[in-house]
Amino acid sequence: MSGLFKSKEETPKYETVYDPTAGVRGKLNTWMESKVGQPAEQYSGQIVAPASAQENQSFDFLRKYAGQDQSPTTQLGQEEIKKTLTGDYDPSTSPYYQAVKATAQRNLDTQLGDIASSSSGAGGYRTGARMSLQNDARTDVTNNLNTLLGQMSEQERQNRLNVLPQAAAYGQAQEQFPLQQATALQTLGALPRTLEQAQNEAAYNEWLRATQEYPIQIAQLAQPYATQQPTMAQVGYSQSPFQQASGAISPISSLLQSIFSKK
């Protein structure tokens, strides 16, 4: 009888019978363990595009522009301004004037010879009249040459003044040419770098999407499933003889109690 009423304690055992999210939960935990305490993954590609060959070439022209002296045309223009303002111009040295002067002298010699020939013949000029005519001829030539010289001097001065704006513009264009070349190379040469920069950014964005954003999105989607608990069932548990006897006596006790209560 002692064995009948002896209580035997047994711990219930449970076993997983249904766990559809086990794989998701395991992979999420493994992924999280690999990330916790680790530094961020470094991007090995190139983000900023370097200067293009044309842009590098432009720096040579910039240095040339920065280190250059005034152009020869600008220097000549400044010299002409100085000559014009100071009257430093002698038109008598002009080849054109020298040619005109020589022609005038030849014409004068011819005219003087004609006057001398005319005075030697019958009915010719008297000596005083001949000398007066010759002097008048010389005076006319001299006056004409002086008038021409003055006109040439004024015209040359005006010509120099007129050409100064062109000389200044041409000189400035010479000085600005290296800068224009540098600007063109930088402006047009920036296109290859811009295209390379766009490619670098596209590659970097794709790297972010594939290695950073996408795994986090998947982890966020997996989180609700990973928190689901598996379905467990109790297995390998049996009642002790006392528990089994107690379970059989309980209905009899209830029946006897019902009979005596009626009396």
URVENVEN-V923891 format. One record per residue. N is the residue number from 1. RES is the residue in three letters. PHI is phi as a letter, one per 30 degrees, with the letter a starting at -180 (none if undefined). PSI is psi in degrees with one decimal (* if undefined). Layout:
n->N res->RES phi->PHI psi->PSI
n->N res->RES phi->PHI psi->PSI
//
This chain:
n->1 res->MET phi->none psi->-27.5
n->2 res->SER phi->d psi->-33.0
n->3 res->GLY phi->d psi->-23.5
n->4 res->LEU phi->d psi->-41.2
n->5 res->PHE phi->c psi->7.0
n->6 res->LYS phi->d psi->128.9
n->7 res->SER phi->d psi->131.4
n->8 res->LYS phi->c psi->113.3
n->9 res->GLU phi->d psi->128.4
n->10 res->GLU phi->b psi->130.8
n->11 res->THR phi->d psi->129.0
n->12 res->PRO phi->d psi->142.6
n->13 res->LYS phi->c psi->139.3
n->14 res->TYR phi->b psi->149.1
n->15 res->GLU phi->b psi->140.7
n->16 res->THR phi->d psi->124.5
n->17 res->VAL phi->c psi->-17.1
n->18 res->TYR phi->a psi->115.8
n->19 res->ASP phi->b psi->79.4
n->20 res->PRO phi->d psi->-18.0
n->21 res->THR phi->c psi->14.3
n->22 res->ALA phi->d psi->-43.2
n->23 res->GLY phi->d psi->-41.1
n->24 res->VAL phi->d psi->-44.6
n->25 res->ARG phi->d psi->-40.5
n->26 res->GLY phi->d psi->-44.6
n->27 res->LYS phi->d psi->-37.7
n->28 res->LEU phi->d psi->-43.0
n->29 res->ASN phi->d psi->-40.9
n->30 res->THR phi->d psi->-42.1
n->31 res->TRP phi->d psi->-42.0
n->32 res->MET phi->d psi->-40.2
n->33 res->GLU phi->d psi->-35.4
n->34 res->SER phi->d psi->-19.9
n->35 res->LYS phi->c psi->-30.3
n->36 res->VAL phi->d psi->128.7
n->37 res->GLY phi->i psi->3.4
n->38 res->GLN phi->c psi->146.9
n->39 res->PRO phi->d psi->161.2
n->40 res->ALA phi->d psi->149.0
n->41 res->GLU phi->d psi->134.1
n->42 res->GLN phi->d psi->138.9
n->43 res->TYR phi->d psi->125.6
n->44 res->SER phi->c psi->-7.8
n->45 res->GLY phi->d psi->-180.0
n->46 res->GLN phi->c psi->126.9
n->47 res->ILE phi->c psi->-47.4
n->48 res->VAL phi->c psi->124.0
n->49 res->ALA phi->d psi->137.1
n->50 res->PRO phi->d psi->169.9
n->51 res->ALA phi->d psi->144.3
n->52 res->SER phi->d psi->169.6
n->53 res->ALA phi->d psi->-36.6
n->54 res->GLN phi->d psi->-39.3
n->55 res->GLU phi->d psi->-39.6
n->56 res->ASN phi->d psi->-37.6
n->57 res->GLN phi->d psi->-32.3
n->58 res->SER phi->d psi->-27.4
n->59 res->PHE phi->d psi->-28.7
n->60 res->ASP phi->d psi->-42.5
n->61 res->PHE phi->d psi->-32.7
n->62 res->LEU phi->d psi->-42.3
n->63 res->ARG phi->d psi->-37.1
n->64 res->LYS phi->d psi->-41.0
n->65 res->TYR phi->d psi->-40.4
n->66 res->ALA phi->d psi->-30.1
n->67 res->GLY phi->c psi->2.7
n->68 res->GLN phi->d psi->155.3
n->69 res->ASP phi->c psi->179.8
n->70 res->GLN phi->d psi->147.7
n->71 res->SER phi->d psi->154.6
n->72 res->PRO phi->e psi->-36.2
n->73 res->THR phi->d psi->-42.2
n->74 res->THR phi->d psi->-40.6
n->75 res->GLN phi->d psi->-42.2
n->76 res->LEU phi->d psi->-40.5
n->77 res->GLY phi->d psi->-40.6
n->78 res->GLN phi->d psi->-37.4
n->79 res->GLU phi->d psi->-38.8
n->80 res->GLU phi->d psi->-38.9
n->81 res->ILE phi->d psi->-43.6
n->82 res->LYS phi->d psi->-45.1
n->83 res->LYS phi->d psi->-39.4
n->84 res->THR phi->d psi->-42.5
n->85 res->LEU phi->d psi->-31.7
n->86 res->THR phi->c psi->-1.1
n->87 res->GLY phi->i psi->24.4
n->88 res->ASP phi->d psi->69.0
n->89 res->TYR phi->a psi->129.6
n->90 res->ASP phi->c psi->100.3
n->91 res->PRO phi->d psi->-17.6
n->92 res->SER phi->d psi->-17.8
n->93 res->THR phi->d psi->-0.7
n->94 res->SER phi->d psi->134.0
n->95 res->PRO phi->e psi->-36.1
n->96 res->TYR phi->d psi->-44.8
n->97 res->TYR phi->d psi->-39.9
n->98 res->GLN phi->d psi->-38.2
n->99 res->ALA phi->d psi->-42.4
n->100 res->VAL phi->d psi->-40.4
n->101 res->LYS phi->d psi->-42.1
n->102 res->ALA phi->d psi->-41.1
n->103 res->THR phi->d psi->-41.2
n->104 res->ALA phi->d psi->-37.3
n->105 res->GLN phi->d psi->-39.9
n->106 res->ARG phi->d psi->-42.0
n->107 res->ASN phi->d psi->-38.7
n->108 res->LEU phi->d psi->-42.6
n->109 res->ASP phi->d psi->-38.9
n->110 res->THR phi->d psi->-43.2
n->111 res->GLN phi->d psi->-42.0
n->112 res->LEU phi->d psi->-37.5
n->113 res->GLY phi->d psi->-39.8
n->114 res->ASP phi->d psi->-40.0
n->115 res->ILE phi->d psi->-42.3
n->116 res->ALA phi->d psi->-39.0
n->117 res->SER phi->d psi->-38.6
n->118 res->SER phi->d psi->-31.5
n->119 res->SER phi->d psi->-16.3
n->120 res->SER phi->d psi->-20.2
n->121 res->GLY phi->d psi->178.3
n->122 res->ALA phi->d psi->137.4
n->123 res->GLY phi->i psi->14.0
n->124 res->GLY phi->d psi->179.1
n->125 res->TYR phi->d psi->148.5
n->126 res->ARG phi->d psi->166.7
n->127 res->THR phi->d psi->-43.0
n->128 res->GLY phi->d psi->-40.6
n->129 res->ALA phi->d psi->-38.8
n->130 res->ARG phi->d psi->-44.5
n->131 res->MET phi->d psi->-37.0
n->132 res->SER phi->d psi->-41.6
n->133 res->LEU phi->d psi->-41.1
n->134 res->GLN phi->d psi->-41.9
n->135 res->ASN phi->d psi->-40.4
n->136 res->ASP phi->d psi->-39.6
n->137 res->ALA phi->d psi->-43.9
n->138 res->ARG phi->d psi->-40.6
n->139 res->THR phi->d psi->-40.8
n->140 res->ASP phi->d psi->-44.1
n->141 res->VAL phi->d psi->-44.0
n->142 res->THR phi->d psi->-44.4
n->143 res->ASN phi->d psi->-41.8
n->144 res->ASN phi->d psi->-41.5
n->145 res->LEU phi->d psi->-41.1
n->146 res->ASN phi->d psi->-40.7
n->147 res->THR phi->d psi->-44.5
n->148 res->LEU phi->d psi->-40.5
n->149 res->LEU phi->d psi->-42.8
n->150 res->GLY phi->d psi->-41.4
n->151 res->GLN phi->d psi->-42.5
n->152 res->MET phi->d psi->-39.4
n->153 res->SER phi->d psi->-45.8
n->154 res->GLU phi->d psi->-41.4
n->155 res->GLN phi->d psi->-40.2
n->156 res->GLU phi->d psi->-40.5
n->157 res->ARG phi->d psi->-41.3
n->158 res->GLN phi->d psi->-38.3
n->159 res->ASN phi->d psi->-42.0
n->160 res->ARG phi->d psi->-40.2
n->161 res->LEU phi->d psi->-38.3
n->162 res->ASN phi->d psi->-34.3
n->163 res->VAL phi->d psi->-12.7
n->164 res->LEU phi->e psi->-46.8
n->165 res->PRO phi->e psi->-38.9
n->166 res->GLN phi->d psi->-41.6
n->167 res->ALA phi->d psi->-40.7
n->168 res->ALA phi->d psi->-42.6
n->169 res->ALA phi->d psi->-41.8
n->170 res->TYR phi->d psi->-42.2
n->171 res->GLY phi->d psi->-42.2
n->172 res->GLN phi->d psi->-38.8
n->173 res->ALA phi->d psi->-39.9
n->174 res->GLN phi->d psi->-42.3
n->175 res->GLU phi->d psi->-33.7
n->176 res->GLN phi->d psi->-11.7
n->177 res->PHE phi->d psi->-46.2
n->178 res->PRO phi->e psi->-36.8
n->179 res->LEU phi->d psi->-38.2
n->180 res->GLN phi->d psi->-40.1
n->181 res->GLN phi->d psi->-44.9
n->182 res->ALA phi->d psi->-42.2
n->183 res->THR phi->d psi->-44.0
n->184 res->ALA phi->d psi->-43.2
n->185 res->LEU phi->d psi->-38.7
n->186 res->GLN phi->d psi->-40.7
n->187 res->THR phi->d psi->-52.9
n->188 res->LEU phi->d psi->-31.1
n->189 res->GLY phi->d psi->-14.4
n->190 res->ALA phi->d psi->-17.4
n->191 res->LEU phi->d psi->-48.7
n->192 res->PRO phi->e psi->-40.0
n->193 res->ARG phi->d psi->-38.1
n->194 res->THR phi->d psi->-42.6
n->195 res->LEU phi->d psi->-42.2
n->196 res->GLU phi->d psi->-37.4
n->197 res->GLN phi->d psi->-41.6
n->198 res->ALA phi->d psi->-40.4
n->199 res->GLN phi->d psi->-41.0
n->200 res->ASN phi->d psi->-43.7
n->201 res->GLU phi->d psi->-38.4
n->202 res->ALA phi->d psi->-42.8
n->203 res->ALA phi->d psi->-40.3
n->204 res->TYR phi->d psi->-43.2
n->205 res->ASN phi->d psi->-38.2
n->206 res->GLU phi->d psi->-36.8
n->207 res->TRP phi->d psi->-42.9
n->208 res->LEU phi->d psi->-44.5
n->209 res->ARG phi->d psi->-44.8
n->210 res->ALA phi->d psi->-37.9
n->211 res->THR phi->c psi->-18.5
n->212 res->GLN phi->c psi->-58.4
n->213 res->GLU phi->d psi->-45.1
n->214 res->TYR phi->d psi->-47.1
n->215 res->PRO phi->e psi->-37.5
n->216 res->ILE phi->d psi->-39.6
n->217 res->GLN phi->d psi->-43.5
n->218 res->ILE phi->d psi->-40.7
n->219 res->ALA phi->d psi->-39.2
n->220 res->GLN phi->d psi->-39.4
n->221 res->LEU phi->d psi->-33.6
n->222 res->ALA phi->d psi->-19.4
n->223 res->GLN phi->e psi->-46.5
n->224 res->PRO phi->d psi->-36.8
n->225 res->TYR phi->d psi->-33.8
n->226 res->ALA phi->d psi->-21.9
n->227 res->THR phi->d psi->-6.8
n->228 res->GLN phi->d psi->134.0
n->229 res->GLN phi->d psi->144.9
n->230 res->PRO phi->d psi->159.9
n->231 res->THR phi->d psi->123.3
n->232 res->MET phi->c psi->150.3
n->233 res->ALA phi->b psi->143.9
n->234 res->GLN phi->d psi->130.3
n->235 res->VAL phi->b psi->158.4
n->236 res->GLY phi->i psi->34.5
n->237 res->TYR phi->b psi->129.8
n->238 res->SER phi->b psi->150.1
n->239 res->GLN phi->d psi->151.5
n->240 res->SER phi->d psi->163.9
n->241 res->PRO phi->e psi->-37.1
n->242 res->PHE phi->d psi->-43.3
n->243 res->GLN phi->d psi->-37.4
n->244 res->GLN phi->d psi->-41.0
n->245 res->ALA phi->d psi->-38.8
n->246 res->SER phi->d psi->-35.9
n->247 res->GLY phi->d psi->-31.4
n->248 res->ALA phi->d psi->-35.4
n->249 res->ILE phi->d psi->-31.0
n->250 res->SER phi->e psi->-41.5
n->251 res->PRO phi->d psi->-35.5
n->252 res->ILE phi->d psi->-42.4
n->253 res->SER phi->d psi->-38.5
n->254 res->SER phi->d psi->-36.5
n->255 res->LEU phi->d psi->-42.3
n->256 res->LEU phi->d psi->-39.7
n->257 res->GLN phi->d psi->-35.9
n->258 res->SER phi->d psi->-36.5
n->259 res->ILE phi->d psi->-47.3
n->260 res->PHE phi->d psi->-27.4
n->261 res->SER phi->d psi->-27.9
n->262 res->LYS phi->d psi->-31.2
n->263 res->LYS phi->d psi->*
//
